């Protein structure tokens, strides 16, 4: 199985932006840069609006009940977001693939990047490698990058809190 790092960082950016929505266009730009994206334009409020609308669509991929439904939703996002693959060295940091047209606004870049990254993540790691946190009081999403593919929680805080909750329930029942 080949795991594409492009998919990993892109799907993780989508997870991060969905779980912790940026409060401003400037924050969106900073978070994209922190997530590994080269931001070629000044982020605008329109970028923030477009990114938020896209992420509201993208989470349907996470919540899809079957692999086929997940693929159908993602294929629709890909058809509306990505362009033919092309080689680029736009940042001077080495040749790599882009799946979007050049010189598009940041909101459109996020749409293309996260859509393609999600597709690469799912096809490289498994169609079940996106999910919602299993903690009953959490609605965050995660991209499972674990070795075993059995991630159930968004992070260790929810995992530990749920383990304590289960332990206390067993202790009070016994």
C-alpha beads as a LAMMPS data file, in Angstrom:
LAMMPS data file: protein, C-alpha beads

174 atoms
173 bonds

1 atom types
1 bond types

-500.0 500.0 xlo xhi
-500.0 500.0 ylo yhi
-500.0 500.0 zlo zhi

Masses

1 110.0

Atoms # bond

1 1 1 0.000 0.000 0.000
2 1 1 1.424 3.387 -0.985
3 1 1 0.637 6.243 1.375
4 1 1 0.828 9.621 -0.283
5 1 1 2.006 12.359 2.110
6 1 1 0.227 14.949 -0.091
7 1 1 -3.042 13.331 0.897
8 1 1 -2.137 13.226 4.568
9 1 1 -1.282 16.890 5.023
10 1 1 -4.210 18.019 2.877
11 1 1 -6.838 15.909 4.633
12 1 1 -5.383 16.940 8.013
13 1 1 -5.746 20.588 6.965
14 1 1 -9.410 19.921 6.186
15 1 1 -9.895 18.216 9.557
16 1 1 -8.197 21.093 11.385
17 1 1 -10.199 23.806 9.594
18 1 1 -13.464 21.924 10.154
19 1 1 -12.853 21.192 13.848
20 1 1 -11.526 24.664 14.642
21 1 1 -13.000 27.146 12.138
22 1 1 -10.825 30.222 11.651
23 1 1 -12.238 33.495 12.962
24 1 1 -10.868 35.691 10.184
25 1 1 -9.373 35.614 6.721
26 1 1 -5.959 36.371 8.204
27 1 1 -6.269 33.402 10.582
28 1 1 -7.342 31.194 7.664
29 1 1 -4.192 32.195 5.804
30 1 1 -1.955 31.551 8.829
31 1 1 -3.535 28.173 9.493
32 1 1 -3.109 27.145 5.865
33 1 1 0.561 28.136 5.976
34 1 1 0.998 26.293 9.295
35 1 1 -0.659 23.270 7.654
36 1 1 1.943 23.217 4.878
37 1 1 0.128 25.122 2.132
38 1 1 1.952 27.816 0.180
39 1 1 -0.441 30.770 0.191
40 1 1 0.123 32.875 -2.919
41 1 1 -2.609 35.459 -2.316
42 1 1 -3.836 37.642 0.511
43 1 1 -6.750 35.790 2.137
44 1 1 -10.094 37.594 1.941
45 1 1 -13.447 37.304 3.667
46 1 1 -14.719 35.661 0.471
47 1 1 -12.031 32.963 0.920
48 1 1 -13.233 32.351 4.479
49 1 1 -16.833 32.092 3.292
50 1 1 -15.919 29.726 0.446
51 1 1 -13.762 27.543 2.709
52 1 1 -16.527 27.283 5.319
53 1 1 -19.119 26.378 2.659
54 1 1 -16.793 23.760 1.202
55 1 1 -16.060 22.215 4.610
56 1 1 -19.812 21.963 5.283
57 1 1 -20.033 19.894 2.080
58 1 1 -16.822 17.971 2.750
59 1 1 -17.985 16.696 6.150
60 1 1 -20.634 14.681 4.283
61 1 1 -17.709 12.519 3.092
62 1 1 -16.776 11.896 6.727
63 1 1 -20.362 11.072 7.697
64 1 1 -21.177 8.860 4.694
65 1 1 -22.510 5.450 5.741
66 1 1 -20.939 3.351 2.964
67 1 1 -17.776 3.384 0.887
68 1 1 -19.897 3.898 -2.232
69 1 1 -21.692 6.912 -0.749
70 1 1 -18.370 8.325 0.439
71 1 1 -16.900 7.909 -3.061
72 1 1 -19.963 9.473 -4.738
73 1 1 -19.856 12.541 -2.504
74 1 1 -16.110 12.913 -2.897
75 1 1 -16.290 12.442 -6.677
76 1 1 -18.796 15.300 -6.825
77 1 1 -16.463 17.519 -4.792
78 1 1 -13.530 16.557 -7.014
79 1 1 -15.461 17.319 -10.194
80 1 1 -16.275 20.802 -8.927
81 1 1 -12.886 21.569 -7.410
82 1 1 -9.972 20.121 -9.268
83 1 1 -8.390 20.623 -12.655
84 1 1 -6.115 18.385 -14.639
85 1 1 -2.986 17.406 -12.718
86 1 1 0.081 19.500 -13.525
87 1 1 3.688 19.759 -12.425
88 1 1 4.689 23.000 -10.768
89 1 1 7.633 24.559 -8.949
90 1 1 5.708 27.727 -8.079
91 1 1 7.299 28.165 -4.661
92 1 1 10.826 27.261 -5.728
93 1 1 10.855 24.354 -3.289
94 1 1 10.827 21.530 -5.792
95 1 1 8.575 20.075 -8.430
96 1 1 5.273 18.657 -7.266
97 1 1 1.750 17.979 -8.486
98 1 1 -1.084 20.466 -8.387
99 1 1 -4.677 19.478 -8.988
100 1 1 -5.971 23.011 -9.459
101 1 1 -5.695 25.872 -11.855
102 1 1 -2.998 28.452 -11.121
103 1 1 -3.795 31.856 -9.617
104 1 1 -7.086 30.992 -7.954
105 1 1 -8.309 32.442 -4.632
106 1 1 -7.392 30.682 -1.385
107 1 1 -10.939 29.397 -0.818
108 1 1 -10.788 27.584 -4.164
109 1 1 -7.304 26.271 -3.380
110 1 1 -8.627 24.778 -0.127
111 1 1 -11.535 23.171 -2.000
112 1 1 -9.219 21.524 -4.534
113 1 1 -6.453 20.615 -2.096
114 1 1 -8.659 19.053 0.564
115 1 1 -10.814 17.218 -2.003
116 1 1 -7.815 15.670 -3.751
117 1 1 -5.997 15.083 -0.462
118 1 1 -9.032 13.307 0.961
119 1 1 -9.236 11.090 -2.134
120 1 1 -5.534 10.236 -1.861
121 1 1 -5.876 9.567 1.865
122 1 1 -8.859 7.235 1.426
123 1 1 -7.464 5.343 -1.554
124 1 1 -4.009 5.057 0.022
125 1 1 -5.006 4.120 3.573
126 1 1 -8.544 2.765 3.233
127 1 1 -12.033 4.103 2.627
128 1 1 -12.808 3.854 6.350
129 1 1 -10.011 6.219 7.400
130 1 1 -12.227 9.242 8.134
131 1 1 -14.625 9.434 11.040
132 1 1 -16.283 11.266 13.884
133 1 1 -14.965 11.033 17.411
134 1 1 -16.528 8.119 19.350
135 1 1 -16.756 10.168 22.557
136 1 1 -20.445 10.834 23.098
137 1 1 -19.905 14.502 23.906
138 1 1 -17.616 15.265 20.925
139 1 1 -18.499 16.014 17.303
140 1 1 -14.991 16.529 15.945
141 1 1 -13.806 14.648 12.880
142 1 1 -10.501 12.867 12.355
143 1 1 -8.426 11.411 9.553
144 1 1 -7.077 8.080 10.733
145 1 1 -3.334 7.950 10.069
146 1 1 -2.686 5.231 12.622
147 1 1 -0.752 2.125 11.661
148 1 1 -3.639 -0.203 12.528
149 1 1 -6.479 1.850 11.070
150 1 1 -8.562 1.564 14.215
151 1 1 -8.694 5.157 15.404
152 1 1 -11.977 5.941 17.167
153 1 1 -11.313 9.290 18.818
154 1 1 -10.245 12.721 17.629
155 1 1 -7.345 12.675 20.074
156 1 1 -5.985 11.465 23.368
157 1 1 -8.095 13.858 25.475
158 1 1 -11.351 12.300 24.253
159 1 1 -9.887 8.794 24.331
160 1 1 -8.735 9.166 27.932
161 1 1 -11.947 10.885 29.061
162 1 1 -14.030 8.086 27.501
163 1 1 -11.836 5.397 29.125
164 1 1 -12.300 7.055 32.531
165 1 1 -16.063 7.279 31.917
166 1 1 -16.219 3.534 31.036
167 1 1 -14.080 2.617 34.072
168 1 1 -16.296 4.606 36.447
169 1 1 -19.426 3.068 34.949
170 1 1 -18.033 -0.462 35.481
171 1 1 -16.930 0.409 39.026
172 1 1 -20.334 1.800 40.001
173 1 1 -22.136 -1.186 38.425
174 1 1 -19.991 -3.686 40.342

Bonds

1 1 1 2
2 1 2 3
3 1 3 4
4 1 4 5
5 1 5 6
6 1 6 7
7 1 7 8
8 1 8 9
9 1 9 10
10 1 10 11
11 1 11 12
12 1 12 13
13 1 13 14
14 1 14 15
15 1 15 16
16 1 16 17
17 1 17 18
18 1 18 19
19 1 19 20
20 1 20 21
21 1 21 22
22 1 22 23
23 1 23 24
24 1 24 25
25 1 25 26
26 1 26 27
27 1 27 28
28 1 28 29
29 1 29 30
30 1 30 31
31 1 31 32
32 1 32 33
33 1 33 34
34 1 34 35
35 1 35 36
36 1 36 37
37 1 37 38
38 1 38 39
39 1 39 40
40 1 40 41
41 1 41 42
42 1 42 43
43 1 43 44
44 1 44 45
45 1 45 46
46 1 46 47
47 1 47 48
48 1 48 49
49 1 49 50
50 1 50 51
51 1 51 52
52 1 52 53
53 1 53 54
54 1 54 55
55 1 55 56
56 1 56 57
57 1 57 58
58 1 58 59
59 1 59 60
60 1 60 61
61 1 61 62
62 1 62 63
63 1 63 64
64 1 64 65
65 1 65 66
66 1 66 67
67 1 67 68
68 1 68 69
69 1 69 70
70 1 70 71
71 1 71 72
72 1 72 73
73 1 73 74
74 1 74 75
75 1 75 76
76 1 76 77
77 1 77 78
78 1 78 79
79 1 79 80
80 1 80 81
81 1 81 82
82 1 82 83
83 1 83 84
84 1 84 85
85 1 85 86
86 1 86 87
87 1 87 88
88 1 88 89
89 1 89 90
90 1 90 91
91 1 91 92
92 1 92 93
93 1 93 94
94 1 94 95
95 1 95 96
96 1 96 97
97 1 97 98
98 1 98 99
99 1 99 100
100 1 100 101
101 1 101 102
102 1 102 103
103 1 103 104
104 1 104 105
105 1 105 106
106 1 106 107
107 1 107 108
108 1 108 109
109 1 109 110
110 1 110 111
111 1 111 112
112 1 112 113
113 1 113 114
114 1 114 115
115 1 115 116
116 1 116 117
117 1 117 118
118 1 118 119
119 1 119 120
120 1 120 121
121 1 121 122
122 1 122 123
123 1 123 124
124 1 124 125
125 1 125 126
126 1 126 127
127 1 127 128
128 1 128 129
129 1 129 130
130 1 130 131
131 1 131 132
132 1 132 133
133 1 133 134
134 1 134 135
135 1 135 136
136 1 136 137
137 1 137 138
138 1 138 139
139 1 139 140
140 1 140 141
141 1 141 142
142 1 142 143
143 1 143 144
144 1 144 145
145 1 145 146
146 1 146 147
147 1 147 148
148 1 148 149
149 1 149 150
150 1 150 151
151 1 151 152
152 1 152 153
153 1 153 154
154 1 154 155
155 1 155 156
156 1 156 157
157 1 157 158
158 1 158 159
159 1 159 160
160 1 160 161
161 1 161 162
162 1 162 163
163 1 163 164
164 1 164 165
165 1 165 166
166 1 166 167
167 1 167 168
168 1 168 169
169 1 169 170
170 1 170 171
171 1 171 172
172 1 172 173
173 1 173 174
